[in-house]
Structure formats: structure tokens, C-alpha cells
Amino acid sequence: MSTNNHLDYLDELEAEAIYILREVAGQFEKPALLFSGGKDSITLVRLAEKAFRPGKFPFPLVHIDTGHNFIETIDYRDRMIERLGEKLIIGHVQDSINEGKVVEQKGKNASRNALQTVTLLDTIAKHQFDACIGGARRDEEKARAKERIFSVRDEFGQWDPKRQRPELWNLYNGKIHKGENVRVFPISNWTELDVWNYIRREKIELPSIYFAHERDCITRNGQLMAASPFLNMDEEDVVERRNVRFRTVGDMTCTAAVESYAYQIDDIINEISESKISERGARMDDKVSEAAMEDRKKGGYF
């Protein structure tokens, strides 16, 4: 008996994610795909291509820009959008600051990362999105492990972990009341290694900061941070040239690097397999408190 129709685990994960994306297109009137320029949202774009090509995506891409992003990420985003020919909507945190909706943090550890929530909620409201697709995964952080694939948010964008809907037999309920919206996580069941193995299989291009390179860094709160004016550096900050890469990509003020000599995808996969530190162990914003991520999600963070 032929076994040619047997799916490997990446095929199964891919099929599940494509099914979820098509469910979003079928159940919602104005969905959007949140794009950060990180590997998970890049993977979502590839999955969307497989789900909807040769047609256009049934949703725009949305980037919430803090203004403190890695230039490599922004350059990658713009090249990708040009290649795809899809619509990109950018919500600027600077606009929220200028409008007095949020206040710029002060001090040495100031970051715009937490300010993104207001900009995201305003962007959702402005465009009346009823579903926002994102690349969060359950293995990243314990608060994310609690969420369903279709995660309902109230009219204030808030998440209540006690109001989760059952998702038996891969049936997803997208019914919402006016003002509510749903956050959708098609790769929720993937791990960091799954994403990298998929990127290798699909030969997906990534921003260069995911691979080992030399960069000026400072050590702050025990973490290697890319030297940048956004960090409010002073005479105590000693700049050193280090060989690093980034496991996760976010605002420069809260995303730490790891020392690495992983120049190729196979090297990265081996490095992750041997690591005892989680992917988000290099995110300063998750270290504010034990429940930092859950608190932000309850406030409307993605």
C-alpha cells in the first residue's frame, strides 16, 4: 500500500493554519493580519499566500510602528509589501503621543512598547476590524498558553481569560457583538522550532538580524541590547562590539540580543535545540512582573 499521501508534522501544522485563515475569511467581514516584521508574522504571510493565491489576500496587513524599530525590520517590511502587492496599514505610536492619548515614558529604561496597545486599539476602531490575525504561539509565554485560537475581546479590546470559548473538534466560533473583535492565532500550536523548520523547508527570507552578526551592544539589566539613541544611553553604558543575533524582534528598547555564531538556519535550529532559555527570555517587557504579559493582554495588547 502506498504511503505517498502521508503528511509529516509540518504539513499537518500548515494545513491547520491554512484552515484557520480560511475560517477567518469566511466568518468575518473586516479581518486584518497584524504584521511585526518578525519570523512568526512572516510565516503567517507565507501561509496566507498558500491559502489565498492566486487571488488577493482577503485582508490588509497592519503594522503598529513604535518608531523605535530595527531598521532591518522596516526595510524587510517594505520590500515584502512591494513583492506581495498587498495593502499595508501602519499605525504610528508617535501619532498617539502627539494626540496626547499616551505619554512618552522617561528615564533610562523608557520604552514605547507598552504604548502600542492604544495605537492598536485606535487602528482597529478606525478601520472597524472585527478580527485581527497574529503570530502568537502557546509555547512563548504562559499567558499566551491560556488563549484559544479564536480569542474574543470586548468592546474595549480587553481579554478576559474566564470568558474563553470551547474549541472542540477544531470548530471555531467567530460570532461577536457589535464593538467586539476577535484575535486569531493560526500558529498557536506551533513551537519556535516548528517555525524555524518551516522557514527552512519553505526557504523563507528573514530580516538579517535573526542571523549572527557583529553589532555595537551595551549590557543593561543583565541583557545585551543593541546600542541605540532610543535606549537613553549615558556615560555608564559601555559600548562593546559583540557577535549576536535576535531570537525575537520587537521595539529596540525592549528586545535583547543573544551571543551567537549561528549564521545559517541549520545553526540556529541547533542552537535553539540546545538552549535552556525561552524565546521571550530576551524580552525586557516580559520581566516587569510575573504576570506582565497577562496584564498587558487584559488591557488590549495583542
N, C-alpha and C positions, 0 to 999 in steps of 0.2 A: 504493500500500500504506500502510495506516495506521501511524503511529508512536506512537500514543497509549500503547502498552504499554512504551515506552522508559523505563528507570529512570535518574534522574540520580544523581550520585555519592553524594548524601546518602541517597537511597533504598537504594542498594547497601550503604552502611555500616550503615544502620538494619537492613536485612534480615539482614546478617551477625550483628549484635549480638543481635537477637531470636532467631536460630537458636542462638547460643551459650547464651543464657539458658534456652532450652527444653531444650538438651542437659544443662545443669546440673540442671534439674528432673527430667529423665528418668534421669540416671545416678547421682545422689547421694541419700542418704536424709535427710540433715540439712544442707542448704545454708543460707547466710546472705548477706545483702548488706551489706557494710560501707559505712556512710554517714558522711561527714565534715561535710556541710553545704556542701561545695564544689561548683563547677559540674559537675565530672565525675560525682560520685556523684548529683547531682540529675538529670543526663542519664540515668544508669542507671535511676533511678526512673521517668522517663518511658518508657524502653524497656521496663521491666518492666510498666508499665501496658498498653503495646501488645501485649506478649507474652502476658499472662495475664488481662486484663479480658475479660468482666465478673466473672470469678472472683477469689478472693483470691490474693495472692502465695503461691507455694509455699515461701516462706522469710521469716523476720523480717528487719528492718533492725537493724543493730548499730552503735552509735556508741561509740568509745573516747574518753571525755571526760577531757581533761587537767586540767580545772578552770581553765585559762587560755585559754579560747576567746574569740573575739569574741562579744559579747552579741548582735550582729545575726545571727550564725550559729545560736546556740542558739534564739533567738526564731523564726527561719525553720524550724528543725528541728521545733519543737513545733507550729507552725501546719500544716506539711506533713503530719505524722503524724495530726493531727486531721482534715485533709481526706481523707487516704487511708483511714483506718480500719484501718491495718495495725499489726502488733506491732512495738514498738521495745524493744530490749535495750540498756542502757547499761552499759559497763564503766568504772569510775571509777579513774583513776590514783591519786587520793587514797587509795582503799582499799588499793591496793598499797603505798603509802607507810606507811599506818597498820599494815599487817600485817608490815612490815619486809622485804618482798620486794624493794623498791627503795629507794634512798637519794636524798633530795632534793638536787639539785645546789646548790652555794654559789657566791657570787661574782657579779660584775656581769653576766656573760653566762650565768648559770644558766638552764636550760630544762628543762621536763618532757617535751619532745618525744621524747627517746630512751627515756624511761621507759615510753612507750606499749606497747613491744614485750611486756614482761612482762604487762601488763594484757590485751593482745590474746590472748596465748597462754593465759592463765588463763581468759579468756572462752570461747575455742574449746574448751578442755578441759572446762570446767564444763557447757557445753551440747552437747558432743560433736559439734560441727560437722565435717562431712567435706569441705566446700567453702565457701570464702569468696570472694564476688564483689566486685571492686573496680574503681575507675575509672582505674587506672594506664594510661598510654599510652607507646608506644615512643619518641615524639618528645620526651618530657620529659627523659630523662636516659639516659646510655649504659648503665648497669646494667639499666635497665628495657628498653632496646632488645634485650637478650640473652634476655629471657624469652619462653617460649611463652605461648599463650593459656590453656592448662591447665598450671599450674606446680606440680609436686609438691613438697611439703615433708615432711621426715622427721618422726619421732615427737617431735623436739624443736623442730619448727617451722622448721627451718633449710632454706635454699635452697642447693643445690649446682649451680652453672652447668654442671658437667660431666655432670650426670645429666638433661639435658633430653630430652624425648621428641619424636620427629618428628611433625609435624602436616601430613602430605601430604593434598591434596585436601579440606582442611577437615574431616578426621576427627580427633576429639578423644578421647583415651584417658583415662578417669577412673578406671581400676582402681587401687586403692591397698591397701596392707596396713593392718592394724589399727594405729591410732595416728597414721598419716599423714593429711595433708589436702592439698587442692588449692586453690591461689589461682587464680581465674579472672578474666580481663581481657577483657570483651566489646568494649571500645572501644580495644583495644591498637593497632589500625591507624589510629585517628583522629589528627588533628593538633589543636593548640589552635584553629586557625582553623575546622576542621571542627566542633568542639564549639560554637563561637560561632555559626557559620552555622546549625547545627541548632537551637540555642536560639532564634535569631531566627525560623527557619521555624516552630517549634512554639510560639512565644510563651510560653516557659517563664519563670516568675517566678524571680528570683535574690535572694540577700541583697543589701542595699543597698551593702555595702562593695565590690562589684565595679564600682560606678559612681563617677565622680568626685564628691568631697565634701570639705568643709573638715574638718580634724582636727588636733588637737594632736599634734605629732611631735617626736622627737629624732633626731639623726643619730648612729648608732653603727656603727663598723666600715665607714664609708662608705655605710651604708644608712639609709633613712628608716624609723623604727619608730614605731608608734602609742604615744604616751605612755601608760604604764600602770604601776600598782604592781607588776605581775608582772615588770617589767623591772629591778627593783632599782635604781631611779634614784637618783642622788646629785647633789651640787652641780655636778658637771662637766657634767651633762646639761642642755642649754639647750632649753627647750620653745618650739617655733615653730608658728604656725598655718600649715598648708600645704594646698594643693589636691591631693588624692591619690586613688588607688584601689588595689585589690589585685588582682593577676593570679592569685594562688593563695591559698588560705585554709588556715591551719593554726593551730598554737599561736601566741598573740600574741608570745611571746618569740623566735620564730624566723622570723616572716613579715614581710617588709619590704613597704612600700608603694612605689609609683612615682608621681612627679608626673604629673598628668593633668588634662585638661579634657574627658575623654570621658564625657559624661553620658548618652548613648544607645548602644544596641547597635551601630548603624552607625558611630558614632565609635570605639568600642572595636575593631571589626573593622579599621577603617582604621589605628588606632594600632598594633595587633599586626602588620599587614602591613608597616609601616614600621620596626618595632623590630628592632634587631640584638642584643638581649639575650634569652636564652631565658626561658621562663616561670618556671623554677625558679631563675633568676638572682637572684630576690628571696627565696630561702630560705636563711637563715643556716646551717641544719643540713646543707646540702649542701656547705658551704665548709670543713668541719672538716678534710677531706683530699681528695686527688684521687679516692679510691675510697670516699668516705664512704657513699654510697647502697648500693653493693655490700656493704660491710662490715655495714651495718645489716640488709640483706636476708638475708645469711647467718646473722645472729643471730635471725631470725624476724620482722623488720619487714615490713610489707606490701609 
